[in-house]
Amino acid sequence: MLHGSHIMAGTALYLFLSPIIGMQITAAGIIIAAISSLIVDIDHPKSFISHWTAFTKMISTGISTVTTHRGITHTLYGLTAWIVIIATTLNYLEKAVWSPILLGAIIGYLSHLIIDSLNPQGVRWLGEESKIRLKGPIQTGGIIERFGVPLVFAFIIVKYLQGL
């Protein structure tokens, strides 16, 4: 899927789920949800996030030498590593570990895996060695992605704003 779809899905899911689980919505949580929805593609040197900074390019190049695109970063193992990175960082900064930031990180990452699972290429959530691949019919850049994702995003934003 395209990076814009990942950002919309990550932020919309954060806005939708936070009140349901009783978590305060914060700007930091929204930003981290958006970034986390993109970080999954750090395994591809030509991805949107890989071109943000020299640091992300270096990380992407390193990761891509040991795994393929939709490899380890597109698994529950990748999600677990991301949670550890964010929780450790928050702990180091003396922030509460269970916070809107950590929630945004988890939701953003999960949203990426979910919508990539709707693509014919699919995702092997349990790793490349797993025979189980979740996949669906939505083509990257196709009409459903270009129009359906923004419509769902707009619907969630309207519902969120109605709740204010």
C-alpha positions in Angstrom: 0.0 0.0 0.0 1.0 3.6 -0.5 2.5 5.7 2.4 -0.5 8.1 2.5 -2.8 5.1 3.1 -0.6 3.9 5.9 -0.6 7.3 7.6 -4.4 7.7 7.3 -5.0 4.2 8.6 -2.6 4.6 11.5 -3.9 7.9 12.7 -7.6 7.0 12.1 -7.2 3.8 14.1 -5.5 5.7 16.9 -8.3 8.2 17.0 -10.9 5.4 16.9 -9.4 3.0 19.5 -8.0 5.5 22.1 -11.3 6.5 23.6 -12.6 2.9 23.4 -9.8 1.7 25.7 -9.9 4.9 27.8 -6.7 6.4 26.6 -6.3 10.2 26.2 -5.7 11.3 22.6 -2.6 13.5 22.3 -0.8 15.2 19.4 2.3 13.1 20.3 0.2 9.9 20.1 -1.1 10.9 16.7 2.4 11.8 15.4 3.8 8.5 16.7 0.9 6.6 15.2 1.7 8.1 11.8 5.4 7.5 12.0 4.9 4.0 13.3 2.6 3.3 10.4 5.5 4.0 8.1 8.4 2.5 10.1 7.4 -1.0 9.1 8.7 -0.2 5.5 12.1 0.7 6.8 13.2 -2.7 5.3 12.8 -1.2 1.8 15.5 1.4 0.8 13.1 3.1 -1.6 10.3 3.5 0.9 9.0 6.9 1.9 10.4 6.7 5.5 13.8 5.6 4.2 14.3 8.9 2.5 13.4 11.1 5.5 17.0 11.5 6.8 20.5 10.2 6.3 19.9 8.1 9.5 16.7 6.4 8.2 18.5 5.8 4.9 21.4 4.1 6.8 19.0 2.0 8.9 17.0 1.0 5.9 20.1 0.0 3.9 21.3 -2.1 6.8 18.0 -3.8 7.4 17.6 -4.5 3.7 20.9 -6.4 3.6 19.6 -9.0 6.1 15.9 -9.3 5.1 13.6 -8.8 2.2 10.7 -6.3 1.9 7.8 -7.6 3.9 10.3 -9.7 5.8 11.0 -9.4 9.6 9.6 -5.9 9.9 6.2 -7.1 8.6 5.8 -9.6 11.4 4.7 -9.7 15.0 8.4 -10.0 15.8 9.0 -6.6 14.2 6.1 -5.2 16.2 7.6 -6.5 19.4 11.0 -5.0 18.6 9.3 -1.6 17.9 7.4 -1.8 21.2 10.7 -2.5 23.1 12.4 0.5 21.3 9.5 2.9 22.1 9.0 1.6 25.7 12.8 1.7 26.4 13.0 5.3 25.0 10.0 6.4 27.1 11.5 4.8 30.2 14.8 6.5 29.5 13.0 9.8 29.2 11.2 9.0 32.4 7.8 9.1 30.8 5.0 6.6 31.7 5.6 3.6 29.6 1.9 2.9 29.0 1.0 6.2 27.4 -0.6 7.7 24.4 2.8 7.6 22.7 3.2 3.8 23.2 -0.4 3.2 22.2 0.2 5.3 19.0 3.3 3.2 18.3 1.5 -0.1 18.7 -1.6 1.0 16.7 0.4 2.6 13.9 2.5 -0.5 13.4 -0.4 -2.8 13.6 -2.4 -0.7 11.1 0.4 -1.1 8.6 0.4 -4.9 9.0 -3.4 -5.0 8.7 -3.7 -3.0 5.5 -0.8 -4.7 3.9 -2.6 -7.9 4.7 -5.4 -6.7 2.5 -3.0 -6.6 -0.5 -2.5 -9.6 -2.8 1.1 -9.8 -1.8 -0.1 -10.1 1.8 1.9 -10.4 5.1 3.3 -13.4 6.9 2.6 -12.2 10.5 4.5 -15.0 12.1 7.7 -14.6 10.0 9.0 -15.6 6.6 9.3 -19.2 7.6 5.5 -19.4 8.3 3.3 -20.9 5.6 0.4 -18.7 6.8 0.1 -15.5 4.7 -2.8 -13.2 5.2 -3.7 -11.5 1.9 -6.6 -9.8 0.2 -7.8 -8.3 -3.1 -6.9 -4.6 -2.7 -4.2 -3.5 -5.2 -1.6 -1.0 -4.2 -2.6 2.3 -5.8 -5.8 0.8 -7.1 -9.2 2.5 -7.0 -10.2 1.0 -3.6 -7.0 2.3 -2.0 -7.1 5.7 -3.7 -10.8 6.3 -2.8 -11.8 3.8 -0.2 -9.1 4.5 2.4 -9.6 8.3 2.3 -13.4 7.9 2.7 -12.9 5.6 5.7 -10.4 8.1 7.1 -12.7 11.0 6.6 -15.6 9.1 8.2 -13.5 8.4 11.3 -12.3 12.0 11.5 -15.9 13.3 11.3 -16.9 10.8 14.0 -14.0 11.9 16.2 -14.8 15.6 15.7 -18.5 15.0 16.6 -17.3 13.5 19.9 -15.5 16.7 20.9 
